[in-house]
């Protein structure tokens, strides 16, 4: 997905439960102007709220080079540390908040900021395309439930943190380092693209019996008339045993 919403087509979330705490990121608008001959401005990642959860909306600005064109991501080492135990549904222990995200197969290494809701009830988005954010209204990564992490696909400065998200495959690993130093390791179960008009709110934000993870960004065709991508790329993953 792309960076946050901006311009006349900016979308907001409907009021949603103010769950989770943590540092909120400020909303930022991106200027629609070329980035380079090979890349164009990215739109912003937008999130809309549904009755059963929160969905990502479109973002503005011109699209960059298709993610599929990048086949050699930078080398990112596999994080070191003991893997956290798989929680039981009845476990009462509290899972620490997420601090960073590593995805070696697509060259992602980023700190995680906390995304909540604005005073108007709109979902906050990462202030830059360089970092991803954990939605504090979702479970903490590694706790029972579906944790949600979002990032921009690009910006006026170039590719964003989740520019290569669509290139992930089933079976690949995602590492989330938590505040207490523990490492939650997730295995990808599916990588899918959905038209924004048919966003799978229940599948992304609905209750699940184990610890799962959702990575979300924008993608698909860029609509020059509205300044938004028409689809969302969603990676589904489950805590590795």
C-alpha positions as CSV (number, residue, x, y, z in Angstrom):
1,X,0.0,0.0,0.0
2,X,1.1,3.5,-0.2
3,X,1.6,6.3,2.2
4,X,-1.2,8.1,4.0
5,X,-4.2,9.7,2.4
6,X,-4.0,13.3,1.3
7,X,-5.7,15.8,-1.0
8,X,-9.4,16.0,-2.0
9,X,-9.7,12.2,-2.0
10,X,-8.4,11.8,1.6
11,X,-10.4,9.1,3.4
12,X,-11.0,8.8,7.2
13,X,-11.9,6.0,9.4
14,X,-15.3,5.9,11.1
15,X,-15.1,6.1,14.8
16,X,-13.6,2.9,16.3
17,X,-12.8,1.7,19.8
18,X,-9.7,3.4,21.1
19,X,-7.9,0.3,22.0
20,X,-4.2,0.0,22.6
21,X,-1.8,2.6,23.8
22,X,1.4,3.9,22.5
23,X,3.0,6.7,20.7
24,X,0.9,8.1,17.9
25,X,2.3,9.1,14.6
26,X,1.3,12.4,13.0
27,X,-0.5,12.4,9.7
28,X,1.4,13.9,6.8
29,X,0.4,14.9,3.3
30,X,2.5,14.0,0.3
31,X,2.9,16.4,-2.6
32,X,2.0,15.1,-6.0
33,X,5.1,15.6,-8.1
34,X,7.6,13.3,-9.9
35,X,10.3,11.5,-7.9
36,X,12.5,10.5,-10.7
37,X,12.5,9.2,-14.3
38,X,11.9,5.7,-13.1
39,X,9.8,6.4,-10.0
40,X,6.8,8.7,-9.3
41,X,5.2,9.9,-6.2
42,X,3.5,7.5,-3.9
43,X,0.2,8.0,-2.4
44,X,-0.4,7.6,1.3
45,X,-1.6,4.6,3.1
46,X,-5.2,5.1,4.2
47,X,-7.2,3.1,6.7
48,X,-11.0,3.1,6.8
49,X,-13.0,1.6,9.6
50,X,-15.7,-1.0,9.1
51,X,-18.3,-2.3,11.4
52,X,-16.2,-5.4,12.1
53,X,-12.7,-3.8,11.9
54,X,-10.5,-1.4,10.1
55,X,-9.7,-1.4,6.4
56,X,-7.0,0.3,4.3
57,X,-8.1,3.0,2.0
58,X,-6.3,4.4,-1.1
59,X,-3.5,6.9,-1.2
60,X,-2.6,9.8,-3.4
61,X,0.2,10.8,-5.8
62,X,1.7,9.1,-8.8
63,X,2.9,5.5,-8.5
64,X,6.5,4.4,-8.5
65,X,8.1,1.6,-10.5
66,X,6.1,-1.7,-10.1
67,X,7.4,-3.7,-7.2
68,X,7.6,-6.8,-9.4
69,X,10.5,-5.0,-11.3
70,X,12.7,-5.2,-8.2
71,X,14.1,-8.7,-7.9
72,X,17.3,-8.2,-5.8
73,X,16.3,-6.8,-2.4
74,X,19.1,-5.7,0.0
75,X,20.6,-8.3,2.3
76,X,19.0,-8.3,5.7
77,X,20.4,-10.8,8.3
78,X,18.0,-13.1,10.2
79,X,17.6,-11.6,13.7
80,X,19.3,-13.4,16.6
81,X,17.6,-14.4,19.8
82,X,15.3,-17.0,21.3
83,X,12.0,-17.5,19.7
84,X,9.0,-16.8,21.9
85,X,6.8,-19.7,22.9
86,X,3.5,-20.1,21.2
87,X,0.8,-18.7,23.6
88,X,-2.2,-20.8,24.6
89,X,-5.7,-19.2,24.2
90,X,-6.1,-19.2,28.0
91,X,-2.7,-17.8,28.7
92,X,-2.9,-14.8,31.1
93,X,0.7,-13.5,30.5
94,X,1.1,-10.2,28.9
95,X,3.0,-10.0,25.6
96,X,5.4,-7.1,25.3
97,X,4.8,-4.3,22.7
98,X,6.5,-4.7,19.3
99,X,9.6,-2.7,18.7
100,X,10.9,-3.7,15.2
101,X,10.2,-5.7,12.1
102,X,12.5,-7.7,10.0
103,X,11.7,-9.6,6.7
104,X,15.0,-10.8,5.3
105,X,13.5,-12.2,2.0
106,X,12.3,-8.7,0.8
107,X,15.0,-6.6,2.5
108,X,12.8,-5.0,5.2
109,X,14.3,-3.9,8.5
110,X,12.4,-1.2,10.3
111,X,11.5,0.1,13.8
112,X,7.8,-0.1,14.5
113,X,5.9,3.0,15.6
114,X,2.5,2.8,17.3
115,X,-0.6,3.8,15.3
116,X,-3.8,4.7,17.1
117,X,-6.8,6.9,16.3
118,X,-6.9,10.7,15.8
119,X,-9.2,12.9,17.9
120,X,-11.6,12.9,14.9
121,X,-11.7,9.1,14.9
122,X,-9.5,8.6,11.9
123,X,-6.7,6.0,11.8
124,X,-3.2,7.3,12.2
125,X,-0.7,6.3,9.5
126,X,3.1,6.3,9.6
127,X,4.5,9.8,9.2
128,X,7.0,8.7,6.6
129,X,7.3,5.8,4.1
130,X,10.5,4.7,5.8
131,X,8.9,3.0,8.8
132,X,6.0,0.6,9.5
133,X,3.5,0.9,12.3
134,X,1.6,-1.5,14.6
135,X,-2.1,-0.6,15.0
136,X,-2.6,-0.5,18.8
137,X,-6.3,-1.5,18.4
138,X,-5.1,-5.0,17.4
139,X,-3.4,-7.6,19.6
140,X,0.3,-7.4,20.2
141,X,2.3,-9.6,17.8
142,X,2.6,-13.0,19.4
143,X,-0.5,-12.7,21.6
144,X,-3.7,-14.6,20.7
145,X,-5.4,-12.7,17.9
146,X,-4.5,-11.0,14.6
147,X,-1.9,-8.3,15.0
148,X,-1.9,-5.6,12.3
149,X,1.2,-3.9,10.9
150,X,0.9,-1.3,8.1
151,X,3.4,0.5,5.9
152,X,3.6,2.7,2.8
153,X,4.4,1.3,-0.6
154,X,6.2,4.5,-1.7
155,X,6.3,8.3,-1.4
156,X,7.7,11.3,-3.1
157,X,11.1,10.2,-2.0
158,X,10.9,6.8,-3.6
159,X,10.0,3.2,-2.5
160,X,8.5,2.7,0.9
161,X,9.1,0.2,3.6
162,X,6.5,-2.3,2.1
163,X,7.4,-1.7,-1.6
164,X,8.3,-5.3,-2.1
165,X,5.5,-6.8,0.1
166,X,3.7,-8.3,-2.8
167,X,6.8,-10.4,-3.6
168,X,6.5,-12.5,-0.5
169,X,5.6,-16.2,-0.7
170,X,4.0,-18.8,1.5
171,X,6.4,-20.3,4.0
172,X,8.7,-17.3,4.3
173,X,9.5,-15.9,7.8
174,X,8.7,-12.6,9.4
175,X,10.5,-11.5,12.6
176,X,9.0,-9.1,15.2
177,X,11.3,-8.0,18.0
178,X,9.4,-7.0,21.1
179,X,10.2,-4.5,23.8
180,X,11.4,-7.1,26.2
181,X,13.9,-8.5,23.7
182,X,11.8,-11.6,22.8
183,X,11.4,-12.5,19.1
184,X,8.1,-13.5,17.7
185,X,8.6,-15.4,14.4
186,X,5.7,-15.8,12.0
187,X,5.4,-18.0,8.9
188,X,3.6,-16.6,5.9
189,X,0.4,-18.6,5.0
190,X,-0.9,-16.4,2.2
191,X,-0.2,-13.3,0.1
192,X,-3.3,-11.8,-1.5
193,X,-4.5,-8.7,-3.3
194,X,-8.0,-7.4,-2.8
195,X,-9.9,-4.6,-4.5
196,X,-10.5,-1.9,-1.9
197,X,-14.2,-2.1,-2.5
198,X,-14.0,-5.8,-1.4
199,X,-11.6,-5.5,1.5
200,X,-11.8,-8.6,3.7
201,X,-12.4,-6.9,7.0
202,X,-13.4,-10.0,8.9
203,X,-10.5,-12.0,7.7
204,X,-8.0,-9.3,8.6
205,X,-9.4,-8.0,11.9
206,X,-11.7,-10.8,13.0
207,X,-11.1,-13.1,16.0
208,X,-8.8,-16.0,15.5
209,X,-7.9,-18.8,18.0
210,X,-4.1,-18.4,17.8
211,X,-1.4,-15.8,17.3
212,X,-1.4,-14.4,13.8
213,X,-0.1,-11.4,11.9
214,X,-1.4,-9.2,9.1
215,X,0.9,-6.9,7.0
216,X,-1.0,-4.4,4.8
217,X,0.0,-2.0,2.1
218,X,-1.5,-0.6,-1.1
219,X,-1.0,-2.0,-4.6
220,X,-2.5,-3.0,-7.9
221,X,-3.4,-0.5,-10.5
222,X,-3.0,3.2,-9.8
223,X,-6.0,5.3,-10.7
224,X,-4.7,8.6,-12.0
225,X,-8.2,10.2,-11.9
226,X,-8.6,9.7,-8.1
227,X,-5.0,9.6,-7.1
228,X,-5.4,6.2,-5.4
229,X,-4.2,2.6,-5.8
230,X,-7.2,0.4,-6.4
231,X,-6.2,-2.6,-4.3
232,X,-4.6,-3.7,-1.0
233,X,-1.8,-6.2,-0.7
234,X,-2.2,-8.3,2.5
235,X,0.2,-10.8,3.9
236,X,-1.3,-13.4,6.3
237,X,1.0,-15.2,8.8
238,X,0.9,-17.4,11.8
239,X,3.2,-17.6,14.8
240,X,5.7,-20.4,14.1
241,X,5.7,-23.3,16.6
